[in-house]
Amino acid sequence: MSALRVVMFGDVDAGKSTILGRLMLDCGYVPQAKIEEMERSSERRGVPMEYSFLLDAFQIERDQAITLDSSRIWLTTPNREIVFVDAPGHRELIRNLVSGASEVDAAVLVLSAEEGVTAQTRRQALFLRWFGFTSVLVAINKLDLFADPQSRYDERAAEADAFLRELELAPLAMIPVAAREGANLARPGDTTKWWRGRTLLAEIEALPTLRGDPDAPLRMVVQDVYRRGSTRWIVGRIDCGRITRGDALTFWPLRTTARVARIVRWPEDVESASAGAAVALELDERIFVDRGAVATHEDSGPTTGHSLYATLLWLGERPARAGTTLRMRLGARELAVTVARVEETFDPEDGRGRAAGEIVAGDVAAVTLIARETIAADPDLPSSSISRFILLDEGRVVAGGKVRALAAAARGEGATNVVAARSQVGRDERGARNGHRGYVFWLTGLPSSGKSTIAMRVERMLFDRGRHVYVLDGDTLRTSLNVDLGFTEEDRRENVRRTAALAGLFADAGIVVLTALISPYAADRESARSACSAKFAEIYVACDLATAERRDVKGHYRRARAGELERFTGITSPYEIPTSPDLVIETAHESVEASAAALAEFIERTIARSE
Amino acid sequence: MTRAQLPEDLEALESQSIYILREAFARVDNPAMLWSIGKDSTALLWMVRKAFLGEVPFPLVLLDTGMEFAEVYTFRDRLVREWKLPVINEICPPESGIDPSLPPAARHAARKTAGLRALLERERYRAVILGIRRDEQAIRAKERVFSPRSSDGSWDPQRQPPELWDYYSTEVPDGAHVRVHPLLHWTERDIWRYTQAEAIPFVPLYLARNGQRYRSLGESNITFPIRSDADTIEKIVAELATTREPERAGRAMDGESEDAFERLRAGGYM
């Protein structure tokens, strides 16, 4: 059975580290040499035997008798293997406290019988609630300092019970303890001899472990795609649910689908894998999947939208307010978001929301965030990685977030602000702001080779990923800009020249342009390349004449063969095959989906590269 | 090749480590892994091959003081040959260049820190993957899975970034690097159970001979064996269930002064 992970919460000086140090000692876990070292260390600092030194290993922690950073300590009892997370209580150390608390099965809230429920206790309980806990064990410590420990316990227990219930955090048990004398930690003690309930350790041993649920809907965040030989392996860890060979998977937010051909836990193939397992998948079709995609079964996907309602635990030194732009990491995706509105912050006194203009460190707050890309997230599936996120400001983590809801479009002034800001951005800043460079992808190939079909499909894919993308289609342009041009060699050259000039401007404006023109002459394509300076890639959409002619999308081949069309490329006009294209797409032998995936992947690599 | 089903708890630990390795590889340019040839980093190396489908996609660095046990060098050469490992053997600078205020054994150990620093300067690694565990030592118990280091390799434990859920900090300023610790959540006993279940090779010095075995392997001049009759992995696992002695009791550098290990680590030690 996996170890039970328990975090110790509570105000500074409530005795969290002392409880753990003493518990380890009472369970016989501390070697004699270590006890002697702790005695010497305590003596040197002029304090009585300090059990917390077992965990507070830093010199500065011992000198100041406080815990600065969270620690882990293992305890194996005859019944359970337990990992304790000792977290610091200071308000200034919240970042260290949350680092210990995000991956545990249960929480123990430690109260000092002297201090009772303090402001910091309330705040920490609010954090527990935010993390998703609905229940908590309470240890009421330092009862040895009172002549009548029982009545003191009764007072404190009633006080704690009232405030926890207000936060909808159910107290599983309220355990009286006296850590310094070891009373009621691992065994009963004098101070608590009136107590009829279990010891703290017995209560902890009875807690359940939480593990990813194999019966929940499937979620797997794609961490990477590895190429081994001709195989592409989709790798990731299953958050919840189960994958079985042959399953049809949908990858979000693009919603591409394919079946699972193989599941590998190297070096073995397996038939199925469930929550918690790190796997590599081979799909039966070559579709576009990359890091950050989320695999689900077809009928139980996540929610999508551009506007996200979330509760944040704010850690940043600078406050956040409407208009603050931050990086978000959601699953394995990273994207820009803007705080559209601070809805409310939650008051630790009663857990209720209050209107607020800004969020400061230590606040739990509800906000609306807006992204330009489509977000896929899970408001109601806590074991899914895309139910929670972190926010970064200049590379530093400033908040944790829980997704509560998603909406298709941003509401009110938030969206207007985003649009307005964008129109003010200068030309050189555009690339940085867009998250990609402007670039021209010049698709060339025979009539009916698939240029327009692939360009349109890729445009959709990139658009859904938040890219600024546009297709300049040869036929479409011939109805407007190039309406005066025919199909002579000269007109074809002019057609290419105008389109290249237009595409170059689009790229300067930060847009990813796909052109779909036959552009049969190598020399014209070279001119197009120089017209677009360095931001140009030639994509050869390769297809043999017989296949293209069989497709004959517009009936042109038939008419050319019948002599109805003059100067038709491939039949009565030459096509010069590119000698060194930047990418070749073979459309005769692969599906539109596979071709589009290959091109989208190439484009993503190209536009991500810095100049 | 098939093996018996791995126990559920070990499978969960393994999957978490593989997840961490894949995150490091996806998010940080130019990673490298330190392979001390001990039980932990060899088990980690085993998981690297699993994570990357049989490949080791980054260099494996050995910080060589020339003072390892002969058995360690023999084992290294065998595994490099059999697993075709991309190894860089980095010779560490002599003790004369080490901070003289450190206690004597810690000075020996600090040679590795100096070797690592020289290597980082030369190769510009942005991530260094290593097999330390939280249960080894109280200072290591406070480590993050992804732990940023400044450009001189030093660790500032007062200012560690928050680590929420499985979101690890990989933002590294120029010239600095991040330490990646995929085994932080394992215990010594887990490692041995896993080594046994997966039949991972290990240096035979860990098994008892004539009533003594090495529980932790360091340089031969500052590492001492413990009394033990555990001459099989089963017996090691049983021994660990009852022992109250710390794992690194045989490592002279840890106990020389109260702050010895903290100073070593703040200076960039593993």
Interface residues (C-beta under 8 A of the other chain):
Chain A: M1 S2 A3 G28 Y29 V30 P31 Q32 A33 K34 E37 R40 S41 L54 L55 A57 F58 Q59 I60 L68 D69 S70 S71 R72 I73 W74 T76 V83 R95 N96 V98 S99 S102 E103 R211 Q223 D224 Y226 R228 W233 V235 G236 R237 V264 R265 W266 P267 E268 G276 A277 A278 A280 R291 L315 R329 A332 S385 R388 F389 I390 L392 G395 R396 V397 G400
Chain B: M1 T2 R3 E8 D9 E11 A12 E14 S15 Q16 I18 Y19 R22 E23 F25 A26 R49 K50 A51 F52 L53 G54 E55 R134 D135 Q137 A138 I139 A141 K142 R144 P157 Q158 Q160 P161 P162 E163 L164 W165 D166 Y167 S169 E171 H185 T187 A241 R244 E245 P246 A249 G255 E258 D259 E262
